[in-house]
Amino acid sequence: MKAVILDGSQENDLTGERVRAALLAKLQTQGWEVEHMLLREKKLGNCAGDFFCWVRSPGICNIDDDNREVAKSIVNSDLLVYLTPVTFGGYSSALKKAVDHQIQNIQPFFAQVNGETHHQKRYKKYPDLLAIGWMEQVDAQAEAIFRHLAWRNALNMHAQHAVTAVVLAGQTDGEILASVQNCLEGIHNGAKIQPVNLPVSAMTGSGATSIRRALLLVGSPRTRKSSSNSLGSYLFERLHAQSIQTETIYLHTILRSPEKMKALHEAVDAADLVLLAFPLYVDSLPAPVIEALERIAAHREGQTTRKLFAAIANCGFPEAHHNDTALAICETFARQAGFEWAGGLALGAGEGLVHGASLNEAGGPAIPIKKALEMAAAALAIGEPIPQAAIDLLAKAFIPGWLYRTIGWYGWKQQAKRWGAEKSLKRQPYAVK
């Protein structure tokens, strides 16, 4: 039996060190072969969102770094373990960077699972999933989101069994060891993947915040050519028309520059409203976006200035509710970073409809999208949360799931044909011969 540990802990994280020590001790006692990957020491680029691992070099990421080693180890393991501080209810940016690259281990083609659209298997066998997170203190909302995210990951990455645990920094070594033991027993006993409910959203924007400056954060690696930018820009054009000063920052372009990060913090400090627009990556936010939020939260620690925070998420599935976990993470970030949560908008099949084009001249199926964004802009402009009517309108599917899956099959085949890879779309490069 082989276990692969993806360790997303940061340096000098004493709780993380205690959790890791307890896990390693128990695994070794039970006879597991263990491969421990301390992700902060790995060379891992960010997922580029180009889908080349599906249509150009099927099963292998276009980025030639340690992500390929991680993906291969996962495929050839029996147990995959996520270790991470619970970060706004999700994973740390270090762990999420590795998780984002796991899409090379599934196929682009769609299947229906429990009434939802998911991607098909690339390999016959996938490891069970154990996700262990830790927090400084009890946070029921963040814990529920963490458990929900792990459940969604288990579904999308085809784990047969999955167990999730959250430990607290104040627990004794014995209590942490017992928690780890319970997790491993659950895996051994074939714990089934059970649905986990998300906490109910609690929007707090109340009209008390005067909106003079608004900041759009675009979380897609495609920056100006992304659907995230199209959605956010259309809403911000409505804000600008109401004499609100607007600014846009593309998060993927700034993280490695101290000067640009300083400018980001200054822009956040100056804004009355911050809107994050991003694509869904493996049930959550892209790793660079999480890293940016980690830095913003650290920068805002102790600040009490009233600001609104809202988000727009779009995913490649026809069902908009796939975005719910990511938006719950955004809400928790807002609460922990001292913002007032003004709500989240979710769009399904956004790339297929918007595809980075301007919405100004778009008609047909884009009309409800534009209407929802206009309704949201009208409320945000006066410091009010996004209306439920706008949320419901944007989330309404514009194409039946069966038709989307059929079109998707043809679309992926055509994209692969451009690269001469149409006959290798289902290849299994990391399978042990």
KOLVO-872096 format. One line per 4 residues: for each residue x, y, z of N, C-alpha, C. Coordinates in steps of 0.05 Angstrom, whole numbers. Atoms other than C-alpha are relative to their C-alpha. Example, Ala and Ser with C-alpha at 12.3 -4.5 7.8 and 13.67 -1.06 7.14 Angstrom:
residues 2
18:-24:0:246:-90:156:18:24:0; -16:-24:-1:273:-21:143:-15:22:14;
end
This chain:
residues 433
17:-24:0:0:0:0:18:25:0; -16:-24:2:27:68:-20:-17:24:6; 13:-26:-7:7:136:9:17:23:-10; -13:-24:8:25:202:-23:-11:23:16;
8:-23:-16:24:263:22:7:25:-14; -5:-26:10:16:331:-9:-3:20:23; -2:-16:-25:38:377:47:1:30:-8; 3:-28:6:14:449:38:6:18:23;
-6:-17:-23:41:475:104:20:21:-7; -19:-21:2:81:538:111:23:-4:19; -22:2:-18:148:546:145:-8:9:28; 4:-7:-28:148:549:221:-30:-3:9;
28:6:-7:76:522:224:1:-23:20; -3:21:-20:80:484:290:-23:-20:0; 22:19:1:11:455:284:3:-19:-23; -5:17:23:26:430:215:21:-21:5;
-22:19:-6:90:398:239:-10:-23:18; 11:20:-18:51:362:295:-18:-19:-15; 18:17:15:-2:337:247:16:-19:-19; -16:16:18:50:313:197:14:-23:16;
-14:21:-16:89:276:252:-19:-22:8; 20:21:-9:26:241:277:-8:-17:-24; 8:16:23:6:220:207:22:-19:-9; -23:17:8:75:194:188:3:-23:19;
-3:21:-20:79:155:253:-21:-22:-4; 21:19:3:12:122:242:2:-16:-26; -3:14:26:23:106:168:23:-21:1; -23:18:-1:91:75:182:-6:-24:18;
8:22:-18:63:34:240:-17:-20:-14; 18:17:14:10:7:194:11:-13:-26; -13:13:22:60:-13:141:-3:13:-27; 3:-15:25:46:40:88:27:8:-11;
-22:-13:13:99:60:38:-8:29:-4; 8:-28:-1:99:136:45:18:17:-18; -15:-20:15:120:189:-5:-11:27:10; 8:-26:-11:118:257:30:11:22:-17;
-9:-22:17:120:318:-15:-6:27:14; 2:-26:-12:133:384:20:-2:21:-23; 5:-15:26:102:428:-34:15:26:-2; -14:-26:1:136:493:-14:29:-3:-10;
-27:5:10:202:460:-34:0:-12:-28; 2:11:27:177:434:-100:-1:23:-21; 2:-20:21:183:471:-166:-27:-5:-14; 27:3:11:110:480:-185:-9:27:-12;
12:-24:12:85:532:-235:-30:-1:3; 29:-1:-2:14:555:-234:-13:-12:-25; 15:10:22:-37:519:-278:-7:23:-19; 4:-22:19:-42:561:-341:-28:2:-11;
28:-1:10:-114:543:-356:-2:-3:-30; 0:3:29:-96:526:-428:-11:-26:-10; 11:27:6:-122:454:-426:18:-16:-19; -19:15:17:-60:431:-464:3:-29:11;
-2:27:-11:-58:371:-416:-23:-17:-8; 23:15:11:-124:350:-448:1:-3:-31; 3:0:30:-117:368:-522:26:2:-15; -26:-3:14:-43:379:-539:19:-23:7;
-16:22:-10:-5:329:-496:-17:-15:21; 19:12:-18:-62:288:-466:12:-15:24; -9:14:-24:-49:267:-394:26:11:12; -25:-11:-10:14:309:-386:-1:31:-1;
1:-29:-1:17:382:-364:21:12:-19; -18:-13:18:49:429:-414:24:13:15; -21:-11:-17:91:458:-356:18:-23:9; -19:22:-6:153:414:-348:14:7:27;
-12:-4:-26:165:418:-273:-9:-23:18; 6:22:-19:151:377:-210:-29:-8:0; 28:7:0:76:377:-224:-4:-28:-13; 2:26:14:87:317:-270:7:-23:19;
-8:20:-20:122:278:-215:-23:-4:20; 23:2:-19:64:294:-167:-23:-15:-13; 22:13:13:12:273:-218:5:-30:-3; -7:28:3:48:207:-232:-2:-15:26;
1:13:-26:55:191:-158:-28:-4:9; 28:2:-8:-19:204:-146:-13:-24:-14; 12:21:16:-40:157:-202:8:-28:10; -10:26:-8:3:101:-174:1:-3:30;
2:3:-29:-17:108:-101:-27:-11:7; 25:10:-10:-72:78:-59:-14:20:18; 11:-21:-17:-82:138:-13:13:26:-6; -10:-28:4:-75:212:-28:-8:16:24;
4:-16:-24:-68:257:32:5:29:-5; -4:-29:0:-78:332:33:5:9:28; -5:-13:-26:-46:368:92:1:30:-5; 2:-29:5:-62:442:97:-12:15:23;
15:-18:-18:-79:499:143:-26:6:-14; 26:-8:12:-153:514:132:1:29:-6; -4:-27:10:-149:577:90:-26:11:-11; 27:-11:7:-215:616:87:-19:-23:-6;
17:23:4:-248:547:90:11:-18:-22; -12:16:21:-205:520:33:28:-9:7; -28:9:-3:-134:497:21:19:24:-1; -21:-20:4:-70:538:26:7:2:-29;
-8:-3:28:-44:566:-39:21:-20:-8; -21:20:7:15:518:-35:-12:-26:-7; 13:25:7:-30:457:-34:-17:4:-26; 18:-4:22:-79:487:-84:16:0:-27;
-16:0:24:-23:496:-135:4:-28:-11; -3:28:9:-12:421:-136:-27:-12:-8; 27:10:6:-87:406:-135:-9:9:-28; 8:-10:26:-98:450:-196:11:-17:-23;
-13:16:21:-50:407:-237:-11:-29:-2; 11:27:1:-90:344:-222:-19:-5:-23; 18:4:23:-135:356:-282:13:-16:-22; -13:17:21:-83:321:-325:-6:-29:5;
6:28:-6:-104:257:-290:-29:-8:-6; 27:6:9:-176:261:-316:-2:8:-29; 4:-6:29:-204:267:-386:-17:26:-3; 17:-24:5:-237:329:-417:-29:-8:-4;
28:8:7:-299:289:-437:-17:-1:25; 19:-3:-22:-361:296:-394:-15:-26:5; 19:21:-7:-404:246:-357:-19:11:21; 20:-9:-20:-466:253:-314:3:-18:24;
-2:14:-25:-457:233:-241:-19:12:20; 20:-10:-19:-515:239:-193:-14:26:-10; 15:-23:11:-549:288:-240:18:24:-6; -18:-22:6:-487:332:-247:20:-7:-22;
-21:4:20:-435:341:-301:27:-1:13; -28:3:-10:-365:316:-285:17:-10:-23; -19:10:20:-303:296:-324:4:-30:4; -4:29:0:-291:223:-342:28:-7:11;
-25:11:-9:-236:180:-314:20:-2:-23; -21:6:19:-169:176:-350:12:-28:7; -12:25:-9:-144:117:-308:-21:-18:13; 20:19:-11:-179:55:-284:-3:3:30;
-1:-1:-29:-159:65:-211:10:27:10; -8:-25:-13:-154:127:-167:3:-5:30; -4:4:-29:-130:133:-95:-24:11:16; 18:-11:-20:-174:144:-35:11:27:8;
-9:-27:-8:-172:215:-7:-4:4:30; 1:-9:-28:-156:238:63:9:29:1; -6:-29:-2:-158:313:75:0:8:30; -3:-9:-28:-132:339:142:8:29:1;
-6:-28:-3:-135:412:158:2:8:29; -3:-9:-28:-118:452:220:-6:30:1; 8:-28:-5:-142:518:249:10:8:28; -9:-11:-26:-120:563:306:-23:-2:21;
23:2:-18:-190:563:336:-25:-9:-15; 24:10:12:-260:537:324:-12:21:-19; 14:-17:20:-293:566:261:-18:-19:-15; 18:20:11:-354:525:244:-5:5:-30;
4:-6:28:-365:561:177:23:-10:-17; -24:8:15:-293:550:153:2:-31:0; -2:29:-1:-294:477:176:-20:-13:-19; 20:12:18:-359:462:139:8:3:-29;
-9:-5:28:-331:493:75:23:-19:-7; -23:17:5:-267:453:82:-9:-29:-5; 10:27:4:-305:388:89:-15:-3:-27; 15:0:25:-350:406:30:19:0:-24;
-19:-1:22:-290:422:-14:13:-27:-4; -13:26:2:-256:356:2:-20:-20:-12; 21:18:11:-322:320:-14:-2:4:-30; 2:-6:29:-327:356:-82:25:-10:-15;
-24:9:12:-254:340:-97:0:-31:-3; 1:29:1:-265:267:-81:-18:-9:-23; 17:6:22:-323:265:-130:13:4:-27; -12:-7:26:-286:300:-186:25:-15:-7;
-25:15:5:-222:261:-177:-4:-30:5; 8:28:1:-259:194:-173:12:-17:23; -7:16:-23:-238:173:-103:-23:-18:8; 21:18:-9:-276:112:-79:-8:5:29;
5:-5:-28:-269:129:-6:14:27:8; -11:-25:-8:-256:195:29:-6:6:29; 3:-7:-28:-246:220:100:12:28:3; -9:-28:-5:-238:292:124:2:4:30;
-2:-7:-29:-214:318:192:11:28:2; -11:-27:-6:-200:386:222:9:-1:29; -11:0:-27:-155:393:283:6:29:8; -4:-27:-10:-143:454:327:28:2:12;
-27:-4:-10:-77:484:348:3:-6:29; -1:4:-29:-95:478:421:-3:-29:9; 2:28:-7:-104:403:418:27:-12:8; -25:13:-8:-53:358:452:10:-19:-22;
-11:19:20:-7:312:412:-17:-26:0; 16:24:-1:-49:254:437:-26:2:-14; 25:-4:13:-113:284:412:3:1:-30; -5:-1:29:-83:298:344:6:-28:-11;
-6:27:8:-56:227:341:-26:-17:-2; 25:14:0:-125:200:358:-17:7:-25; 15:-9:23:-156:242:303:10:-13:-25; -12:12:23:-107:216:252:-6:-30:-1;
7:28:-2:-120:145:276:-28:-5:-10; 28:3:8:-195:154:266:-2:3:-30; 1:-4:29:-183:180:195:9:-25:-15; -10:23:13:-141:120:176:-18:-25:3;
19:22:-4:-191:72:206:-24:4:-19; 22:-5:19:-245:106:164:7:-9:-28; -9:9:27:-205:95:101:1:-31:-1; -3:29:0:-190:23:121:-28:-14:-1;
27:12:-1:-264:10:134:-17:8:-24; 14:-6:25:-283:38:66:-21:23:3; 18:-23:-4:-314:105:86:-10:10:-27; 11:-9:25:-361:126:31:0:31:-1;
0:-29:4:-362:196:2:-28:10:6; 26:-9:-9:-418:231:38:-3:30:-6; 5:-28:5:-449:298:18:4:17:25; -3:-19:-22:-432:357:62:-13:26:-7;
14:-25:6:-476:418:65:18:24:5; -14:-25:-4:-447:487:57:-16:18:19; 15:-18:-17:-464:540:109:-16:20:-17; 16:-19:15:-518:589:88:14:27:-1;
-13:-25:4:-490:653:59:-14:22:16; 10:-22:-17:-498:715:103:11:26:-10; -9:-26:11:-491:779:62:-4:22:21; 0:-20:-21:-474:838:106:-1:29:-11;
1:-27:11:-471:898:58:-28:12:5; 26:-11:-9:-525:946:83:-6:28:-10; 5:-27:10:-521:1010:43:14:21:17; -14:-19:-17:-479:1042:98:27:9:-12;
-26:-7:12:-417:1043:54:-5:16:-25; 2:-17:23:-412:1100:5:21:-8:-21; -18:11:20:-382:1074:-60:10:23:-18; -13:-21:17:-334:1124:-92:21:-13:-18;
-21:14:15:-278:1077:-115:-5:-30:1; 4:29:2:-284:1005:-139:24:-13:-13; -23:14:10:-229:955:-152:-9:-28:-10; 6:26:12:-237:895:-199:26:-17:0;
-22:18:0:-190:837:-186:-7:-24:-19; 5:22:19:-187:788:-245:18:-23:6; -16:23:-9:-165:719:-225:5:-21:-20; -6:20:21:-156:685:-292:28:4:-12;
-26:-4:13:-88:671:-323:-2:11:-28; 3:-12:26:-117:694:-389:-4:30:1; 2:-29:-5:-123:764:-360:-21:14:-17; 19:-16:15:-155:812:-410:-17:-16:-20;
14:17:20:-177:755:-457:-17:-21:14; 15:20:-15:-214:717:-402:-29:7:2; 28:-4:-6:-287:707:-389:-4:15:27; 1:-14:-25:-274:731:-318:2:30:-4;
-3:-28:6:-250:797:-346:-25:11:-14; 24:-10:14:-311:802:-392:-22:5:19; 22:-2:-19:-360:791:-335:5:24:19; -6:-21:-19:-325:837:-286:1:27:-13;
-2:-26:14:-312:892:-337:-28:10:-7; 27:-9:7:-385:893:-359:-14:13:25; 11:-11:-25:-407:904:-287:13:26:7; -15:-24:-8:-353:956:-275:-6:23:-19;
8:-21:18:-373:995:-337:-26:13:10; 24:-11:-11:-441:1003:-304:6:17:25; -8:-16:-23:-407:1028:-240:12:27:-9; -13:-24:11:-364:1077:-280:-20:20:-10;
21:-17:10:-427:1104:-313:-14:16:22; 12:-13:-23:-450:1124:-244:20:17:15; -22:-18:-11:-387:1166:-232:16:-13:22; -17:14:-19:-353:1113:-191:27:-5:-13;
-27:5:11:-278:1111:-201:7:-29:1; -6:29:2:-256:1042:-224:29:-6:-7; -27:10:7:-191:1004:-229:0:-30:-2; -1:29:4:-173:934:-253:29:-9:4;
-26:13:-4:-115:890:-230:-2:-29:-7; -1:28:9:-97:822:-261:19:-15:19; -15:11:-22:-74:780:-203:23:-18:-9; -22:18:9:-32:730:-243:25:15:-8;
-23:-15:10:14:786:-265:16:14:21; -12:-18:-20:33:816:-198:13:-15:23; -8:14:-24:49:762:-147:30:-1:5; -29:3:-3:124:758:-160:14:27:1;
-12:-27:0:134:834:-160:-7:15:26; 6:-15:-25:140:870:-92:-12:27:-6; 11:-26:7:125:936:-126:-30:-3:-8; 27:4:9:61:909:-158:-18:-9:24;
15:8:-23:40:876:-93:-6:24:18; 4:-25:-16:49:943:-57:-22:16:-13; 22:-15:14:5:975:-110:-27:-13:4; 26:14:-6:-48:921:-99:-10:8:27;
9:-6:-27:-50:934:-25:-10:29:2; 9:-28:0:-55:1009:-37:-27:3:-14; 26:-1:15:-112:998:-87:-22:-11:17; 20:11:-18:-149:954:-37:-6:20:22;
4:-20:-21:-139:1007:17:-17:23:-9; 14:-23:10:-167:1061:-28:-28:-6:-9; 26:8:11:-227:1022:-53:-22:-2:21; 23:5:-17:-296:1022:-22:-14:-27:-7;
11:25:10:-316:961:-63:22:-15:-14; -19:18:14:-271:902:-84:-17:-23:-12; 14:22:13:-299:853:-135:21:-19:-12; -18:21:11:-262:788:-151:-15:-16:-21;
12:16:21:-278:754:-217:20:-22:-8; -19:22:3:-247:685:-228:-13:-24:-12; 10:26:9:-254:617:-262:3:-21:21; -2:21:-19:-267:555:-222:22:-19:-8;
-21:19:4:-206:510:-214:-3:-22:21; 3:24:-18:-219:441:-184:-16:8:25; 20:-6:-21:-279:464:-142:7:24:17; -8:-22:-17:-243:525:-115:11:23:-17;
-13:-22:15:-204:588:-134:27:-9:-10; -27:6:9:-140:584:-175:20:6:22; -20:-3:-21:-78:578:-131:10:29:2; -10:-27:-3:-51:648:-149:-20:19:12;
20:-17:-12:-117:679:-129:-1:-4:30; -1:5:-28:-115:644:-62:24:14:13; -24:-13:-10:-44:669:-53:-4:30:3; 5:-28:-2:-66:740:-68:-19:6:24;
18:-4:-22:-123:734:-18:14:-4:27; -16:4:-25:-75:707:35:16:25:6; -16:-25:-4:-32:769:25:-17:24:8; 18:-22:-6:-90:817:26:-10:-3:29;
9:4:-28:-116:786:91:21:7:20; -22:-7:-18:-48:792:123:4:30:1; -3:-29:1:-43:864:100:-22:15:16; 23:-13:-12:-112:881:127:-4:-7:30;
3:8:-28:-102:849:195:-2:24:19; 4:-22:-19:-129:896:248:-13:25:-12; 13:-23:12:-159:945:198:-30:-2:4; 29:-1:-5:-231:967:210:-15:16:-20;
13:-16:20:-246:1009:149:-22:-16:-14; 22:14:12:-314:991:120:4:-2:-30; -3:5:29:-308:960:51:-18:-23:-7; 16:22:10:-352:915:9:18:-19:-16;
-14:19:16:-326:851:-22:-21:-18:-13; 18:17:15:-363:812:-76:16:-17:-20; -15:17:18:-345:758:-126:-18:-11:-22; 13:13:23:-363:729:-194:17:-25:-7;
-14:25:8:-345:656:-208:-13:-12:-25; 10:14:23:-352:620:-274:14:-27:-4; -12:27:2:-341:546:-288:-7:-12:-27; 3:14:26:-337:498:-347:-21:-21:0;
23:19:-2:-397:457:-324:-26:16:-5; 25:-15:5:-468:475:-345:-15:7:25; 14:-5:-26:-492:473:-272:16:21:16; -14:-21:-14:-474:538:-238:7:-6:29;
-5:6:-29:-476:507:-168:27:-12:5; -28:9:-4:-407:477:-180:17:23:12; -15:-23:-11:-383:548:-161:-6:5:29; 9:-7:-27:-417:547:-93:23:-1:21;
-22:3:-20:-356:522:-54:19:23:-2; -19:-22:4:-310:574:-84:-12:27:10; 12:-25:-9:-359:630:-69:-3:0:31; 0:2:-29:-366:605:3:28:7:11;
-27:-7:-8:-290:611:8:4:30:-2; -2:-29:3:-295:682:-18:-14:14:24; 15:-12:-23:-347:698:36:16:-2:26; -16:3:-25:-302:670:91:24:18:-1;
-22:-20:3:-243:710:64:-10:27:8; 10:-27:-6:-286:773:67:-3:3:30; 4:-2:-30:-305:759:140:26:1:14; -25:1:-15:-235:742:162:19:23:-6;
-17:-22:7:-203:800:125:-13:27:5; 12:-25:-8:-251:852:152:-16:14:-21; 18:-12:20:-295:864:91:-29:-6:8; 28:7:-1:-370:865:88:-7:-16:-25;
6:17:22:-394:808:44:-25:10:-15; 22:-11:16:-437:835:-12:-12:-21:-20; 12:21:16:-452:768:-46:17:-10:-23; -14:12:22:-429:723:-102:-18:-8:-22;
14:8:25:-452:710:-173:14:-24:-11; -11:24:11:-443:642:-205:-11:-5:-28; 8:5:27:-444:626:-279:10:-27:-9; -8:26:11:-444:556:-309:5:2:-30;
-7:0:28:-413:542:-377:9:27:-11; -8:-28:7:-384:612:-378:19:1:-23; -19:-1:21:-326:596:-423:-12:-6:-27; 13:7:25:-371:565:-475:-16:23:-12;
17:-22:10:-416:626:-479:15:26:-3; -14:-26:1:-372:686:-462:26:-1:-15; -25:5:14:-304:660:-483:18:25:-3; -18:-23:0:-269:725:-465:-9:23:-17;
9:-22:17:-310:768:-512:-15:21:16; 15:-22:-13:-340:835:-494:-30:-6:-1; 29:6:-1:-412:829:-472:-17:23:-11; 16:-23:7:-432:898:-497:-17:-4:-25;
15:4:25:-454:875:-566:-12:-28:-1; 10:27:0:-473:804:-546:-31:0:4; 28:3:-3:-545:782:-553:-7:-29:7; 8:28:-4:-585:717:-548:3:-9:29;
-3:11:-27:-565:675:-488:15:18:19; -15:-18:-17:-520:731:-463:-17:22:13; 18:-21:-10:-579:777:-450:-6:-3:30; 4:3:-29:-596:746:-381:25:5:16;
-25:-5:-14:-523:749:-362:4:30:3; -3:-29:-2:-520:823:-378:-20:12:20; 20:-11:-18:-585:836:-341:7:-5:29; -9:7:-27:-559:800:-279:22:18:9;
-22:-17:-7:-495:840:-280:-9:29:4; 11:-27:-3:-534:904:-289:-14:3:27; 13:-1:-25:-577:888:-229:20:0:23; -20:1:-21:-516:871:-187:14:27:2;
-14:-26:0:-481:936:-208:-17:22:13; 18:-20:-12:-542:978:-189:-1:-2:30; 1:3:-29:-543:949:-119:27:7:12; -27:-6:-11:-467:951:-108:6:29:0;
-7:-28:3:-464:1023:-131:-10:16:24; 10:-14:-23:-505:1044:-70:6:-15:26; -8:14:-24:-471:997:-21:-17:-22:9; 18:22:-6:-524:944:-23:11:-27:-10;
-8:26:10:-512:869:-30:-13:-7:-26; 10:9:26:-523:834:-97:-28:-12:5; 27:10:-5:-598:820:-102:-2:-30:-7; 4:29:5:-621:747:-100:-10:-4:-28;
10:3:28:-657:759:-166:22:-1:-20; -23:0:19:-591:774:-200:16:-26:3; -14:25:-5:-558:713:-168:-15:-23:-14; 16:21:13:-615:668:-192:0:1:-30;
0:-3:29:-616:697:-262:26:-9:-13; -26:7:11:-542:688:-274:5:-31:2; -5:29:-5:-543:617:-246:-18:-18:-17; 18:16:16:-600:595:-292:14:-11:-24;
-14:13:22:-573:545:-343:-12:10:-27; 8:-9:26:-575:571:-414:0:-22:-21; -2:22:18:-564:503:-445:-5:-26:16; 5:25:-14:-590:433:-425:27:-15:4;
-24:15:-6:-537:390:-392:8:-20:-21; -6:21:20:-543:334:-443:12:11:-25; -9:-13:25:-533:382:-501:28:11:4; -27:-11:-6:-473:415:-467:21:-22:-1;
-19:22:0:-440:348:-456:5:-11:-28; -3:9:28:-452:328:-528:18:19:-16; -16:-21:13:-424:393:-555:29:-1:10; -26:1:-12:-366:387:-507:17:-23:-12;
-15:23:12:-347:318:-535:11:8:-27; -9:-9:26:-344:347:-605:22:21:2; -18:-22:-2:-308:409:-583:28:-9:9; -27:10:-9:-252:372:-546:14:-15:-22;
-12:14:23:-242:327:-606:12:19:-20; -10:-20:20:-235:387:-652:25:14:9; -23:-14:-11:-186:422:-606:25:-19:-2; -22:19:1:-143:359:-602:9:-4:-28;
-7:4:28:-145:351:-677:19:22:-10; -18:-22:8:-111:419:-685:29:-6:7; -27:6:-9:-52:391:-647:9:-28:-8; -6:28:9:-53:322:-680:-2:-20:23;
2:17:-23:-73:291:-614:-27:-14:3; 27:11:-3:-143:267:-629:-1:-30:5; -1:29:-4:-122:194:-627:12:-8:27; -12:6:-26:-88:200:-560:-13:14:23;
14:-15:-21:-140:238:-520:-3:-16:26; 5:17:-24:-150:179:-473:25:-14:10; -24:14:-7:-78:159:-465:5:2:31; -5:1:-29:-52:141:-395:31:0:4;
-29:-1:0:20:165:-393:13:-8:27; -12:6:-26:30:153:-318:-7:-27:10; 7:27:-9:2:83:-315:24:-18:1; -23:19:-2:51:30:-291:-5:-22:-20;
2:22:21:63:-19:-348:3:-27:13;
end
